[in-house]
Amino acid sequence: MRDLFRAAVRPSRRILAVLLVVAGSGLLAAPRTTQAQPTADQLLTDMGLSSDDKQHVLNGEFVTAEVGAVSDRDLAFSIAFLVKTTPDNLSKKVVAGELVTSDAQVKTFGVISAAGNPADFAKLEISSQAAQTLASAQGGEALNLSTSEIAAFKAVPGGARPAIQQQLQRMLLARYQAYRASGLGGIAPYDRGGSSTDVAADLRKAGEAAKGLQKYMPAFHAVLLGYPKATLPGMRETFYWLKYDIQGKETYVLTHILAASDGPSRAIVQRQYYASTGYNAEQAVAGFLPVQGGTVVVYAAHAFTDQVAGFGGSMKRSIGKRVMADQMKKIFDAGRAEFGK
């Protein structure tokens, strides 16, 4: 049953790597003080960690915590760990791309410009097999497409790979522009063949559940729920498209990163508001707090997939969380070794 969930939880590898890259790349360079800065002890307490677990984190150990699911499609997960390096050294390591390029699942990615244009997706190429899958798309859980997107792929004459590839690029651009203009309200639901999956509703619930962000950086939390109308001076954001190979399946993802600062601490949100297959969407919130001897990373994610909904959902989510914990533990161990070089 473990294989059932790997497509849904593997993206967390990329999410943590990107969050670390953003933290060290200057995206958070403009400090902004919103209110009293929380200590690492406060945030770890808010995560529900015991005194012993908090000490384990400060000792350099990997500690997980329970996070309540916000829907029956949610695989919620939270971790805390210590990176034993200075912010400057962390920046050098992550900006060099050593964590990002180590993820063999990511085949291609690109930055999307503010207005968005077809040239932003020029590097996105698909295989003949992927083109055939899109050309024969239908409502259901195999692909995440709206009803109109399914019709657009079916209307491509002959289903030729170049034409399907161009249609995919247009579709991703349209989804980006709709999200950029209307935020969560611009996310089209997925056609499940007689029903639909409301991705925006799940992402909104994940944002509402970010109590730590709401408590310590309420203005940033308001942006998370009210983007793009809600904004914050000094906030930075960037948009990416990514092409993954997840279990042999090409997966296309649209990602929005929001970053803000509070004194020397940093808060980062990564929202994957579209994924073509394997999972529906994901939202991760990370806090970076300087402590003596390094930086405490507090990280929580909500990954949404229809594979854990319905009958037996509780058991499926339990298994999915364990798979996520195992994957994130591997990242932490690899990252700690890398920072120690």
Legacy VTK file of the C-alpha trace (Angstrom):
# vtk DataFile Version 3.0
C-alpha trace
ASCII
DATASET POLYDATA
POINTS 341 float
0.000 0.000 0.000
3.000 2.312 0.451
3.264 2.788 -3.320
-0.286 4.132 -3.360
0.837 7.291 -1.589
4.338 7.922 -2.903
3.166 10.174 -5.717
1.323 12.306 -3.174
4.131 12.680 -0.641
7.279 12.785 -2.765
6.779 16.471 -3.689
7.616 17.356 -0.069
11.254 16.657 -0.975
11.194 19.497 -3.466
9.169 21.757 -1.185
11.686 21.653 1.648
14.593 22.152 -0.744
12.934 25.183 -2.347
12.049 26.656 1.036
15.660 26.398 2.097
16.798 27.950 -1.174
14.414 30.851 -0.695
15.619 31.354 2.858
19.211 31.739 1.713
18.783 33.398 -1.637
17.973 36.942 -0.565
14.237 36.565 -1.164
13.824 37.409 2.501
16.369 40.199 2.524
14.017 43.019 3.532
13.417 42.693 7.296
10.064 43.671 8.687
9.070 43.581 12.326
5.384 42.798 12.827
5.270 42.115 16.587
7.328 40.489 19.319
9.528 37.858 17.715
8.797 34.339 18.991
11.571 32.232 20.402
12.361 28.763 19.151
11.026 27.423 22.449
7.712 29.198 21.881
7.256 27.820 18.382
8.225 24.320 19.415
5.728 24.547 22.267
3.062 25.690 19.810
3.805 22.572 17.770
2.845 20.533 20.805
6.348 19.255 21.541
7.216 18.143 25.044
10.234 19.457 26.936
12.127 16.303 26.009
11.246 16.654 22.308
12.274 20.311 22.310
15.620 19.305 23.710
15.905 16.606 21.045
15.458 19.303 18.382
18.117 21.510 19.938
20.395 18.474 20.131
20.158 18.145 16.358
17.553 15.386 16.181
14.619 15.129 13.793
11.257 15.457 15.609
7.789 15.066 14.135
4.541 16.433 15.517
0.871 15.780 14.890
-1.032 18.165 12.627
-4.781 17.895 12.277
-6.125 17.093 8.805
-8.317 19.839 7.358
-10.208 17.552 4.960
-10.580 13.862 4.182
-8.028 14.323 1.376
-5.351 15.776 3.640
-2.001 14.238 4.565
-0.857 16.709 7.218
2.677 16.607 8.521
4.938 18.709 10.759
8.633 18.503 11.652
11.283 20.488 13.497
15.039 20.191 13.323
18.234 22.141 13.853
20.567 23.105 11.017
23.986 23.543 12.628
25.282 26.324 10.470
25.181 30.095 10.344
22.649 31.817 8.075
25.498 32.921 5.809
26.858 29.408 5.432
23.352 28.049 4.910
22.832 30.645 2.208
25.982 29.646 0.345
25.056 25.983 0.381
21.472 26.331 -0.756
22.010 29.080 -3.320
24.569 26.814 -4.982
21.637 24.490 -5.715
23.136 21.512 -3.916
19.803 20.463 -2.384
17.613 21.279 -5.370
19.704 19.499 -7.980
19.982 16.424 -5.793
16.272 15.716 -6.313
16.259 13.400 -9.321
12.483 13.743 -9.654
12.722 17.325 -10.945
13.488 17.191 -14.659
12.890 20.802 -15.670
11.624 23.998 -14.072
11.268 27.648 -14.925
10.363 31.004 -13.411
7.097 32.593 -14.550
7.195 36.328 -15.243
4.798 38.729 -13.541
2.354 39.016 -16.426
3.038 35.504 -17.679
3.618 34.724 -21.340
4.104 31.624 -23.542
7.887 32.126 -23.555
7.960 31.359 -19.821
6.988 27.753 -20.631
9.178 27.289 -23.696
11.463 24.803 -21.898
8.563 22.550 -20.943
8.627 19.524 -23.223
6.594 16.344 -22.911
7.043 12.784 -24.104
4.893 11.055 -26.696
3.405 8.877 -23.960
2.464 11.938 -21.895
0.922 13.519 -24.998
-1.206 10.416 -25.596
-2.374 10.478 -21.975
-3.440 14.111 -22.246
-5.066 13.632 -25.656
-7.259 10.843 -24.255
-8.020 12.636 -20.976
-11.389 12.165 -19.350
-13.003 13.015 -16.046
-11.690 10.940 -13.147
-8.737 10.689 -10.760
-6.050 9.777 -13.307
-5.480 13.406 -14.329
-6.217 16.724 -12.653
-8.020 18.739 -15.320
-11.120 20.895 -15.461
-13.977 20.008 -17.791
-12.979 22.716 -20.268
-9.318 21.642 -20.178
-10.286 18.058 -21.019
-12.320 19.344 -23.959
-9.394 21.481 -25.156
-7.013 18.502 -25.233
-9.575 16.345 -27.031
-10.020 19.085 -29.641
-6.346 19.014 -30.677
-6.342 17.575 -34.236
-4.799 14.105 -34.294
-3.454 14.427 -30.744
0.051 15.109 -32.107
2.740 15.564 -29.448
3.849 19.105 -30.502
0.258 20.343 -30.553
-0.600 18.671 -27.214
2.581 20.123 -25.705
1.571 23.594 -26.877
-1.912 23.120 -25.434
-0.399 22.069 -22.091
1.754 25.201 -22.072
-1.316 27.338 -22.805
-3.279 25.571 -20.078
-0.579 26.112 -17.436
-0.251 29.761 -18.459
-4.018 30.220 -18.176
-4.087 28.613 -14.723
-1.199 30.828 -13.599
-2.867 33.996 -14.875
-6.202 33.083 -13.267
-4.490 32.434 -9.932
-2.396 35.600 -10.207
-5.535 37.644 -10.851
-7.899 36.025 -8.328
-5.828 33.901 -5.950
-7.652 30.877 -4.566
-10.813 32.035 -6.330
-9.092 31.576 -9.671
-8.308 27.868 -9.239
-10.518 25.730 -11.473
-11.792 22.489 -9.832
-10.760 19.068 -11.128
-13.334 17.082 -13.124
-13.744 13.700 -11.428
-16.331 12.347 -13.889
-19.702 13.200 -12.393
-18.201 15.128 -9.465
-15.375 17.576 -8.860
-12.523 18.234 -6.423
-12.373 21.774 -5.039
-8.637 22.418 -4.673
-9.164 26.018 -3.591
-11.315 24.961 -0.629
-8.628 22.572 0.618
-5.866 25.173 0.275
-7.996 27.764 2.073
-8.555 25.374 4.971
-4.814 24.730 5.127
-4.222 28.479 5.315
-6.809 28.904 8.060
-5.109 26.095 9.992
-1.723 27.922 10.004
-2.255 29.101 13.580
1.412 29.847 14.216
1.521 32.211 11.261
-1.758 33.784 12.338
-0.437 34.273 15.886
3.004 35.680 15.153
2.630 37.258 11.692
-1.096 38.010 11.260
-0.587 40.364 8.300
1.314 37.654 6.422
-1.370 35.136 7.338
-3.989 37.480 5.871
-2.030 37.538 2.607
-2.088 33.749 2.514
-5.885 33.773 2.557
-6.574 36.972 0.652
-3.947 36.996 -2.107
-3.709 38.959 -4.386
-5.917 41.675 -2.868
-4.177 41.320 0.487
-0.522 42.301 0.464
2.296 43.168 2.843
5.089 45.754 2.484
8.456 44.075 2.032
6.932 40.719 1.115
8.615 38.862 -1.726
7.039 36.324 -4.035
7.982 34.201 -7.008
6.242 31.703 -9.281
7.589 28.501 -10.841
6.461 25.707 -13.101
8.081 22.328 -12.542
8.171 19.045 -14.415
8.602 16.000 -12.184
9.113 12.338 -12.940
7.122 10.654 -10.169
7.019 6.871 -10.428
7.616 7.098 -14.155
4.810 9.615 -14.707
5.421 13.121 -15.970
3.847 15.531 -13.508
3.479 19.269 -14.125
3.206 21.595 -11.137
2.566 25.310 -10.613
4.120 26.791 -7.477
3.789 30.098 -5.631
6.318 31.110 -2.987
5.592 33.903 -0.491
8.216 35.103 1.939
8.292 37.657 4.759
10.553 38.447 7.692
10.233 39.400 11.326
13.558 40.643 12.601
16.120 37.860 12.118
13.390 35.225 11.748
11.836 34.207 8.463
8.478 32.802 7.409
7.962 31.164 4.040
4.888 29.695 2.381
5.031 27.467 -0.657
1.707 26.745 -2.322
1.491 24.192 -5.126
-1.850 25.314 -6.508
-1.849 22.920 -9.450
-0.468 19.417 -9.990
-1.352 17.427 -13.081
-1.442 13.964 -11.514
-0.615 11.929 -8.402
-1.818 14.496 -5.862
-4.099 17.532 -5.984
-2.162 20.352 -4.341
0.110 21.075 -1.394
0.787 23.938 0.966
3.785 24.193 3.269
4.680 26.797 5.884
8.196 27.036 7.291
9.742 29.182 9.987
13.508 29.760 10.315
14.658 30.921 13.754
18.261 31.675 14.703
19.466 29.962 17.873
22.859 29.466 19.434
24.769 27.090 17.184
22.504 27.287 14.156
18.932 27.690 12.952
15.792 25.866 14.054
13.549 24.963 11.116
9.849 24.494 11.919
7.932 23.066 8.970
4.310 22.020 8.430
2.681 20.781 5.234
-0.756 19.755 4.005
-0.684 17.483 0.935
-4.067 16.795 -0.660
-4.915 13.639 -2.593
-8.150 11.844 -3.414
-6.322 8.576 -2.770
-6.881 8.920 0.986
-10.527 10.013 0.857
-13.560 7.821 1.346
-13.753 4.337 2.852
-10.737 3.477 4.995
-9.504 7.068 4.793
-8.265 7.196 8.382
-6.019 4.170 7.860
-4.800 5.480 4.509
-3.903 8.852 6.022
-2.036 7.140 8.843
0.034 5.163 6.342
0.559 8.249 4.198
1.875 10.234 7.158
4.382 7.504 7.956
5.600 7.546 4.366
5.949 11.326 4.535
7.894 11.070 7.790
10.257 8.550 6.247
10.857 10.735 3.177
11.440 13.907 5.192
13.812 12.095 7.550
15.962 11.190 4.541
16.030 14.828 3.431
17.032 15.998 6.885
19.823 13.469 7.153
21.136 14.346 3.696
20.885 18.059 4.382
22.679 17.800 7.703
25.544 15.930 6.043
25.691 18.543 3.278
25.805 21.468 5.705
28.578 19.787 7.635
30.955 19.881 4.666
LINES 1 342
341 0 1 2 3 4 5 6 7 8 9 10 11 12 13 14 15 16 17 18 19 20 21 22 23 24 25 26 27 28 29 30 31 32 33 34 35 36 37 38 39 40 41 42 43 44 45 46 47 48 49 50 51 52 53 54 55 56 57 58 59 60 61 62 63 64 65 66 67 68 69 70 71 72 73 74 75 76 77 78 79 80 81 82 83 84 85 86 87 88 89 90 91 92 93 94 95 96 97 98 99 100 101 102 103 104 105 106 107 108 109 110 111 112 113 114 115 116 117 118 119 120 121 122 123 124 125 126 127 128 129 130 131 132 133 134 135 136 137 138 139 140 141 142 143 144 145 146 147 148 149 150 151 152 153 154 155 156 157 158 159 160 161 162 163 164 165 166 167 168 169 170 171 172 173 174 175 176 177 178 179 180 181 182 183 184 185 186 187 188 189 190 191 192 193 194 195 196 197 198 199 200 201 202 203 204 205 206 207 208 209 210 211 212 213 214 215 216 217 218 219 220 221 222 223 224 225 226 227 228 229 230 231 232 233 234 235 236 237 238 239 240 241 242 243 244 245 246 247 248 249 250 251 252 253 254 255 256 257 258 259 260 261 262 263 264 265 266 267 268 269 270 271 272 273 274 275 276 277 278 279 280 281 282 283 284 285 286 287 288 289 290 291 292 293 294 295 296 297 298 299 300 301 302 303 304 305 306 307 308 309 310 311 312 313 314 315 316 317 318 319 320 321 322 323 324 325 326 327 328 329 330 331 332 333 334 335 336 337 338 339 340
